[in-house]
Amino acid sequence: MSWRDGLLLALRSVLRRPARTALTVLAVALGSGLLVALAAIAQVADTRVIGELGKGGPATAIKVAAAAPDPIAPDSDTPRAGAPRALDDAALRAIRGAPSVQSATPVLAQQVIVVPPPLGRSIPAFDGTDPDRGLVQPFNAVAVGVDLNAVGSLPVTLLAGRIPAAGSVTEVAVGLDYLDRLHLDVKRPEAVLGSEVELGTPQVQATGDIRVRARWTRVAITGVVAQQVGEGTFLASSQFVGAARSWQTSGVDGTAVGLPLPSTKYSGVIVVASSLDDIHTVRAEITTLGYSTSAPEHLVATVQRYLHVVDIVLGSIGLIALTIAALGIANALLAAVRERRREIGVLKAIGARDRDVLRWFLAEALFSGVAGGVLGTAAGLGAVAATGAVVNGYLVQQGLAGIDLGGIPLLTALIGVGGSALLALLAAAWPALRAARLPAREAVGVL
Amino acid sequence: MSEVLRRPVSVPHRGGSAVAGAGVAVRARGLTHTYGRGARAVPVLRGVDLDLEPGSHVALQGPSGAGKSTLLSLLGGLEPPTGGELRVGGVDLPGLRGARLAAYRREVVGFVFQHFGLVEVLTARENVMLAMSLAGVPPGQRRRRADEMLGAVGLGDRAGHRPGQLSGGEQQRVAIARALANQPRLLLADEPTGNLDEESTDRVLDLLHEVVTERGCTLVVVTHNPRVAAWAGVQLHLRDGVVHG
């Protein structure tokens, strides 16, 4: 029997039991679909995360402190800083001019007094009497200011809402610690969006007879972020924080009352290296310039290890699904062999060789495998596309580059369909061999 | 066992207008067959001696369990005998295994079953073509020859129908067309009219008679039908695993 005749016979045979065939194809489709989806998602995750890390993006940003490096721990992720050291425009230019530096964004930090909502209430008197007892009390915090146009290259993750408009002096984003302060649920960060808060910048006017006054600004909270730019509750534009620092520095030094003037123009600098491999070199260069740095080098290695583990887990889940699909094929074919014992015997009685029968059943499994593979791959890629669209939307919302899924479908589709066909053949091997070895006397059913 | 029972049964050629040399001679000596082993062994054939001349038409009769179908399956190469000698057309069947046995079934034997044995999912034409496909007939010739065969059995207009769309008699005629598709020299029929009504039985018998006579092939038919036995001309009785002439 030629392959063509075997395929014709197999095609007719798989259509003989449409419900069983449909279930078998569905099992293969589920298995291959799951594997394709998991493989594609793992591939995207690897590409995206490792790619970003590999490019030395925000996740691997180097934080430069306005301090000299501590000589005993210059290479750790979080080295202890040494003596204070001015971080000014000249230092910024020197850092930007260092090899393998992709970007260097200055960071400003300013201590502020925070009056949380509801606004317009009484300020507690110094004697401790508080007519609005029970409300959250004003507290001290730090506002971190950066160029919000460059937020995409900074270690900032938007959790809810949006990043304040670049250059705005009336909008801020808050960290999760702000929600803690207000006794709000950190799992519902959107609760603070749109609320207003008053930020006061203290200015020490005299230290002898202590006189401190504040410049108050009412700002709207536009977003909630997790950020590694600096130690601060508020993320604002560099214009907002710069204006606050100017106000404070126009006063006198208040070190005695805990309000020292800033000793350096910039509180820190966020440096992004050209690639993951350059991080260590860039840190060494900045250390040579005399500044303390920190970078999540060990974190990157850890993330890579975890991603590898995720790959293994996802692959295992997919293989389990495929194994179940294979068992489904084998079971369906075994049932078919049981049902067709006499038919197989007749085929042998009229001259079929073992290999003809083998070909018949393998071709039948091949149909199920290919059909299931095509369906499953299409469904899996559909799921990946949907997931990709969701992830893409999130990344774009974060101000990051979207995911390019263009290169995935063709290769994955080929592997999905080809793998399913191969799996079907492997699963069918034993039932097909059983069928092929049935004796021809099954045709007459003697004993 | 008596000497009479052990004497070979010899059947002369009785085909009317047989094509000389188209059939095969069959010779069995001390043919035995046992199913199972040890305590579970069931001896079915206990020493069959048989001589059939080429082109002879033989009706094999006997009670159920006498070994008729087993003898037929041995003659057809469906399984090798467990003992004795069996030669068909000069071929030593016990010595054949695997692909050579399949080739014997393909090239020498035509089978007609009581249950018709048609592949349900194929049309009448495709069932006939399947036998030719197994025999390696070129694809271009199969359809033409299948249509000729179906025309010869009076089913030229039903070639595109599946077995489920045909009556029992029509299915058996398709099975006969398939059995004759590769021009066998030994036609074996196991109760070919067992599942048919009287009218269909007559038609199938007439057809069998016509084709085996015309083609001159050796015919062995297992039957309980006296009319079939009478038509065959030679009746052999199988009882307790031994042939009685």
Chai-1 contact restraints between the chains, C-beta under 6 A:
chainA,res_idxA,chainB,res_idxB,connection_type,confidence,min_distance_angstrom,max_distance_angstrom,comment,restraint_id
A,M1,B,S133,contact,1.0,0.0,6.0,A-B,restraint_1
A,M1,B,L134,contact,1.0,0.0,6.0,A-B,restraint_2
A,D5,B,S133,contact,1.0,0.0,6.0,A-B,restraint_3
A,R12,B,V121,contact,1.0,0.0,6.0,A-B,restraint_4
A,S13,B,V121,contact,1.0,0.0,6.0,A-B,restraint_5
A,R16,B,V121,contact,1.0,0.0,6.0,A-B,restraint_6
A,V346,B,G117,contact,1.0,0.0,6.0,A-B,restraint_7
A,A349,B,L78,contact,1.0,0.0,6.0,A-B,restraint_8
A,A349,B,F111,contact,1.0,0.0,6.0,A-B,restraint_9
A,I350,B,A131,contact,1.0,0.0,6.0,A-B,restraint_10
A,G351,B,A102,contact,1.0,0.0,6.0,A-B,restraint_11
A,G351,B,R105,contact,1.0,0.0,6.0,A-B,restraint_12
A,G351,B,R106,contact,1.0,0.0,6.0,A-B,restraint_13
A,G351,B,L134,contact,1.0,0.0,6.0,A-B,restraint_14
A,A352,B,L134,contact,1.0,0.0,6.0,A-B,restraint_15
A,R353,B,A99,contact,1.0,0.0,6.0,A-B,restraint_16
A,R353,B,A102,contact,1.0,0.0,6.0,A-B,restraint_17
A,P439,B,E79,contact,1.0,0.0,6.0,A-B,restraint_18
A,A440,B,L78,contact,1.0,0.0,6.0,A-B,restraint_19
A,R441,B,S73,contact,1.0,0.0,6.0,A-B,restraint_20
A,R441,B,L78,contact,1.0,0.0,6.0,A-B,restraint_21
A,R441,B,E79,contact,1.0,0.0,6.0,A-B,restraint_22
A,V444,B,S69,contact,1.0,0.0,6.0,A-B,restraint_23
A,V444,B,S73,contact,1.0,0.0,6.0,A-B,restraint_24
A,V444,B,D190,contact,1.0,0.0,6.0,A-B,restraint_25
A,V446,B,S69,contact,1.0,0.0,6.0,A-B,restraint_26
A,V446,B,T70,contact,1.0,0.0,6.0,A-B,restraint_27
A,V446,B,S73,contact,1.0,0.0,6.0,A-B,restraint_28
A,L447,B,Y35,contact,1.0,0.0,6.0,A-B,restraint_29
